[in-house]
């Protein structure tokens, strides 16, 4: 119990976070599969499910629009919070941050333990929303009032929304505690000689994400509690006056529904960078390792990371262009949105500079990293359109947003998680994942992601609204049905290929090729410990820098000279 379940060892906690994220992603994928099938074949494939879930289907055997919206809400919530927030930061960060800075453990081991179990409790509370009277919420993961703040006049109805808010409040608290642990660990636990400007870029990603989380999640926590008070205590923070429900005026206080959007998106846009900043650190690290070169422009990469973390708090209004805010305010947010593209472009340029002229090794982690760059650039181009208020007014509630969001945040972050899993698997397990299976999984997933989400941009341009359970009832959308079928077929192929990743992951734990220490010839500190690391993983060397530090006088040609870098190659000066 103390060793595996309630352990204070940062490595066990990191693995617990990873397994929770793995469970969450397969639950969320299941929801998305059901949604796509309902959208594409509304009445053809539901006989068995209508018997299993009779309350989710009407008398004709079709899934109700309400249940579709509940699946959409839970899919978005689980992916954003329990996959994209947990895996890159909480899972890999807890496991490898102390190892990479030469520390024995995190600054507050008990805090890490508490954070995980609060997160696990939050996940259980969220899923329990399906089993209460009224079912899971149908407001979308953004939970806009007044829809989310209204409680049905029938006793016991719509308690799922309350559970959703409780779940997110618990999750916010857990993330705040975890972020404190990360910040104090980086500040106080670095080994001798490791200045901030010698941190691996992975650590900079985790550090910047912790800073963003520490500022963003308290706002979500406060907003969630205020909305919960509206639903349970009779307050009216987000309820407009004179609101009529079932013929009755339920609010006489002049609340502000728009206030929720400001609070939510002040958290919500930095949340994008909570998912993507660790991924950027991973990719920078892996590209340098498999190009056998130092990272191009290390210092500019650090400052670009910090600039993205800062500017992420200044652009929340571009989610609200159609919410009735001042046009002058819209212009300000539009300008800031274009500004945040500058540090992202610096990172992209430096990634290409890292690869250029390198001795490139197309391993599985390298392929996933290149896939990340491709998806990040493609998804980012869509953001240029949505960042213009005049264009966003047309595109905002269409599939264009869905395609953009899933490319730049969802798919690219998932590819970074795949890359990190394959890269650090030998360090965690002492065995290597199957490279052939990994490459097959990469290529099919890479093509599948583009086949799913690129056509959504065309659907959006054609005016296809998002969040509709069925489009066949709208004459102007009927011609788009073949494209929906293409997306659904591509989705089914891509989802099934993920079983290949799961099989590779599980079988490699027991039957994977045993590897020597540091099979990738990497030069960061985690590879100086045994594989898997022992309980006491402290590094007792004086740290003089590794490949991704722009140190004066560093012999950058050293990394191009040999395939077999010695384990003590940390000193490159």
N, C-alpha and C positions, 0 to 999 in steps of 0.2 A: 504493500500500500504506500509506504513512504518512498520506495524506490521508483515506482513507475506511475502511480496515480497522483500522489500528493508530494511529488519530489520538488525540491528547491533547486535542483541542478538545471542550469539554463538550457542544457542540451535536451534533456527530457521535456522541458516546457516547450522548447521550439518544435520538437517532434509532435507533441500534443496539439499545438496550434496547427501544424501541417495536416495532421490526420483530420482535425475538425474542418479545416478548409476543404480537404478532399471530399469528405462526406457532404459538406454544404454544396460543393460545385455539382455533384451528381444529383442531388435533390433538385437544385435549381435548373439543371439541364432537363430533367424529367418534366418540370413545369413548362419549360419553353417548348419541348417537343409536343406536349398536349395542346399548347396554344397554337402552334403552327398547324397541327392537324385540324383543329377546330376551324381555323381561318381558311384553310385550303379545301377541306372536304367537310362541310358543316354537318352532314347527316349520314355519312357513309361508314364511319368506323367506330361508332359509339355504343354498339349494343352491349358489349361486355362491361364497359365502364358505367353505363347507365344502370346496370344491375348492382355494381359495387357501390356507386355513389348516387343513389336515387334522388337525393335532394339537390344535386347539381344539374339535373336534367329535367326538361319539361315533359309534358305528356306525349309529345311527338318523338321523343328520344333525342332531342338536340340539347347540347350543353347550353345552359343559360348564359346570357351575356354577363350576369353578375358573377358567376363562377369564373368565367374567362378573365374578368377584371381582377378577381381575387388571385388567380394564378399569376397574372402580370405583376400585381403588387408584390407578391411574395418572391417571385423570380428576381425582380429588380432589387428588392431589399436584401435578399440573401447574397446575390452576386456582389453588390456594392460593399456591404459591410462584412459578410462572413467569408468572402473569398478574396476580393481585391484589396481589402484592408488588412486581412489577417495573414495571408500567405507571404507576400513580399516583405512586410515589416515585422509582424509578430513572430512568424514561424522562422524564417531564415535569419532575421535580425537577432532574435533571442539566442539562436544556436551559434551564429558565427561572429557576432559583434565582439564578445569577449575574446574569442580565439584570434581575431584579426588585430586586436589592439594589445594582445599579450596579457590579458587579465585572467585571474583564476575563475572569476564568476561575475555576474552582474552586480551592480552596486547594492541592490536590495533584493536578495533572492526570494524572500517571502512575498514581496510585492509582485514579483513575476508569477508566483504560485496563485496568489489571490486574483490577479488579472485574468489568468486563463480560466479559472473556475467561474468567475463572474461572466466571462464571455460564453462559456458553455451553458450556464444558466440562461443567459440571454437568448441563445439559439433555441433552447428547449421551450422557453416562454413564447418565442415567435411562432414555432411550429404548432404550439397548442392552440393558436388562434383558429386553426382549421376545425377544431373539435368542440368549440363552444357554440351556443345557440346563435344563429345568424351568420356564422362562418367567418372566414378571414376578411380583412378590410378590402375594399375595392376602389380605393382612392389613388392608386399608383404609389410608387415609393416616395413621391414628393408630398403626399398627404395634404393637399391644399384645402384650407377652409373656404367656404362654410361646410362643404361636403363632409370633411373629416371631423368637424366639431359638432355635428348634429347627432344626437342620440335618438333612436326610434322611440315613438310613444308606446310601443309594445314592450312590456317588461322582459328583460333578458336578451333583447335583440342588440345586435351590433357591438357585442362585448369584444369581438375580435380586434377592433380598432384600439380599445383600451390595452389589450395585451400587446399589440404592436408598439404602442407608445411606451409601455413598461419595458419591453424588450430593448428598445433603442436607448432608453435611459440607462439601463444596466450596462449595455454595450458601451455607451459614452463614458461612464464611470470607469469601466475596465480599461478603455483605451487611454484615458487621462493618466491613470496609475502606471500603465505600461510606458507611456511617453516620458513620465518623470524618471522612471528607471533607466531608460535609454539615455536621456540627457546627462544624468549624474554619472552614469557609467563612462560615457565618452569623456566627460570633463575631468574625472578623478581617477580613472583606472588605467589610463594609457601607460604602456611600459616605458622604461627609460629611453629617451632619445626620440620618441614618437611625438613630435609637435603636431599641431592641428594641420599644418601644411604638409605633413607626411602621412596623414590618414589615407588609407585606400579609398577610392571613390565610392565603393560600396558603403563604407562607414559614413561618408558624407551624405549619401542618400538616406541612410537610416537616421542620421542626426537631423537633417533638414525636415524629414517627415515627422520626427518626434516634436520638433518645434511647431510645425503646422498643426499637428494633432492637438497639442497642448493649448493652442489658441482657438481652434475651430470647434472641437467637440464640446467644450463648456457652453457654447452658444446653442448647439443642437440640444444639449441636455436641458438648458433653460427653456427653449422653445417647446420641447416635448412635454415638460412639466406644466407649462402654461396651457397647452392644448388639452392635457389630461385634466387639469382643473376645470376648463370649460366644459368638459364632458361629464365630470363627476361631482363637482362642487358648486356648479351653478354660476361660475364666473363668465365673463364675456370678453376676454382679451381679443378674440378673433371673430366674434359674432357681430355682424352689423345690426344696427337697430331696425326694428320693424320686420324682421325675418319671419315669414309665414311658413309653418310646417303643419300639414294636416288641418289647415284652416285656422290655426292658432298662432298668435304672435309669441314667439319663444324668447325674444330678446328685446329689451327696452334700453339696454346700454349701448352706447356707440362704440362698439369694438371695431378693429381694423383687420379684415382678412388679408390685406396687403402686407401687414406687419409680419405675418408668418412667412411670406415669401422672402422678405428681406432677411429675417433670421435664418431661415432654412438655407438659402443660397449663400449667405455669408459663411455657412459651414459647407454647403454643397459643392461650391466650385473648388475650394481648397481640397475637398475630398478627392477630386480628380487627381490632384498632385500627390495626395497621400498614397494613391495606388501607383502612380507613374514614377515618382522620384526614386524609390528603391529600385524599380525596374531599370531606370536610366543608369544607376550605379552598377547594377549587375552587368548590363550590356557593355559599359565602358571597361569594366574589369575583364570580361570574357574576350572582347575584341583584342585587347592588348595581349592577353595570354596566348591566343591562337594566331596572332599576327607576329608574335615574338618581337614585340616592340614596346617601348614605353608609350603611355597614353599621350596623344598629341595635345599639347596645351593644357597641362594639368591644372594650373592656376585658373585659367579661364573657365575650365569645367567646374571648378569649385564655386567661383563667383556666379556662374550661370545657374548652378543649382540653388544658391541662396537667392538670386534674383527671381527665379521662378517661384520659390517659396514665398517671397515677399509680395510679388505682383499678383499671386493667386488670390490674395485677400482683397484686391482692388477691382475685380472684374465681375463680381457676382451679379451686377445689374444686367449683364447681357442675357441672362435667363428671363428677364422681365420686360423685354421690349414691347410685348403686347399686353402688359398688365396695367397700362394707363399711366406709367411714369412720365415725367416731363421729357419732351423731345431733347432739350438741352442736356439733361442727365443721360439720356440715351447716347447722345454724341460723345459724352465724356467716357462712358463705359465702352463704347465702340473703339475709341482711340486707345484706351488702356488695353483692350483685348488684342489689338494689333501690336501693341508694345510688347506684350508677353511672348509674342512669337520670336522676338529677337534672341533672348537667351536660349530658346529651344533651337533656333537656327544655328547658334554658336555650337551647341552640343552636337547637332547633326554634322556640321562641318568638321568638328574635331573627331567624330567617329570615322568619317571618311579619311581624314588625315592619319588616323591611327592605322587604318587598313592599308593605306597607300604605301607601296614599296615594302610591305611586310612579307614575311615567310608564312603565308596563310595556310592554316590547317583546317579543313572543312569537317571538323568533328560535329557531333550532334549539338553540343552547346553553342558552337559557332554558328551553325545554321539557324538555330532558334534566335540567336542574337541578330543575325542579318534579317530574319523575318520580322523581328521587332522593329527595326529601323524602317523597313518597307511599310509596315502597317501604321507606324507613327507618322510618317510623312503623308501617306495617303489620307489618313483620318484627319490630320492637321489641315490639309487643303480644304476639307469641308468646313472646318472651323472658321476659315477666312470669310466664307459666305455667310455663315450664321452670326459672325461678329459684326455684320453690317445691319443696322436696325431696319433699313428699308427692305432688304432681302429677307431678314428674319421674320418680318410681319407675314410674309407669304409662306415661308418654309417651317415656321416654328412648330406647329402641331401636326407635322407630316412625318412620313417615314424617313425623310432626309435626316432629321435629328436622330432617329433610331440608328440609321446606318453610320452616321458620324460618331455617335457616342460609343457604339460597339467596336468600331475600329480603333479609335485613338485611346480609349480607356480600357475597354474590356479585352479585346483580342490582343492588343499589343502587350498589356500587362500579363495576360495568360501565357503568351509566348516567352516572356521573361521568366515566368515561374517554371515553365518547361525547361528553359536553359539552365536555371539555377538548380533544378532537381537533377538534371543529368551531370552538371559540373561537380556538384558537391556530394553526389551519391557515393563515390568511392571514399570520401572522407568520413561520411556518416556510417557506412556499412562495411567498408573494407573490400567491396566488390564493385564491379563496373556494370552499368546497364548495357544491354545489348545495343551496339551501335547500328546494326542493320535495321532492327526494328525501330529504333529511334529515328533513323533517316526516312524510313517509309512513313512513319507517323507524321513527321514534319512536313513532307511534301504534300501529302493528301490533305492535312489540316490547313496548310498554307493556302492551297488552291481552294479548299472548301470555304475558308473564311471569306476570301474575296468573292466567291460565287454566292455567298449568303448576303453579305452586307453592301457590296457595291451596287447591286440592283435596287436596294432600298433607297439609294439616292435618286434613282430615276423614278421610283414610285412617288417619292416626295415632290419631285419637280412636277410630276403629273397631277399632284394634288391629293394623293391618297392619305387620308388622316390616320394617325396612329391611334391606338387604344380602341379601335373598332373590332368587335368580335366577328363581324361578318360584313363583307362588302358587296355581296351579290344583290342586295336590296337597292343598291344605288346604280342607276343606269350609267352614269358617267364613269363609274369605277369598274364596270363589267369587263372592259377590254384589258384591264390590268390583271385579271385572274390568271392567265398563263404565266405571267412573271412571278406571281405568288407561288404557283405550283413549282416553278423552277427553283425558287428559294427554298421551299419546303423539302424538295428532293435532295438538294445540296446539303441542307441541314441534316437530313437523316443519314446521309453518307458520312458527313463529318462527325456526327455524334457517335456513330458506330465505330469509327476509327479511334475514338478516345478509349474504347475498351482495349485497343492495342497498347496504348500507353499504360493503362492499369495493369495489364498482363505483364508487360515488360518490367514495371515497377515491382510487382509482387514476386515474380519468378527470379528477378535479379537479386533479391534479398537472400535467397536460399541457394540459387544455382548460378549466379552471375560469376563472371571471370574474376578470380582473385587478383588484386593489383598490389604493386608495391606502393610504398608511401609516395605521394605526389606524382600520380600517373600523368598529369597534364603539364608537368614541369613548371608549375606556377611559382611565384616568388613572394606570396604574402604569408603572414605568420601562421595561419591555421594549418598549413601543410608541414610545419615543423613538428607538430605533435603526431602521435600515433593515429592510425586509422582503424577503427573509430577512436576518437580521443579518450584518454583516461580521465578519471574524475578530476584530478589536479592538472589542469591544462595550461598552467602559467608558463610563460616564456621568459627565460632568464638571460636573454641576450641584450646587449645595447643596440637599439634599433637605429640603423643608419640609412634606411630607405629601401624601397623596392622599385620594380619596373615602372610604376605609374607615378613616380615623383620627378618633377623637373628640378633635380638638384644640380647646383653648379659643379661642373667638372665630371658629371656622371658619364660613364663610358656606355653610351647608348648602343654602340655596335656590338657589345658583349652578347646581347640576346639574339643576335643573328648568327653567331659563330658555331653553335653546336645544338644538336637535338637533346643532348643529355646534360642539362644544367644540374650542377650539384645542389644538394639540399641546403648547403650553407651559402647559397648565392644571393642572400639578402643584402650583402654589402656590395653595392655596385659602384662605389665611388673610387 
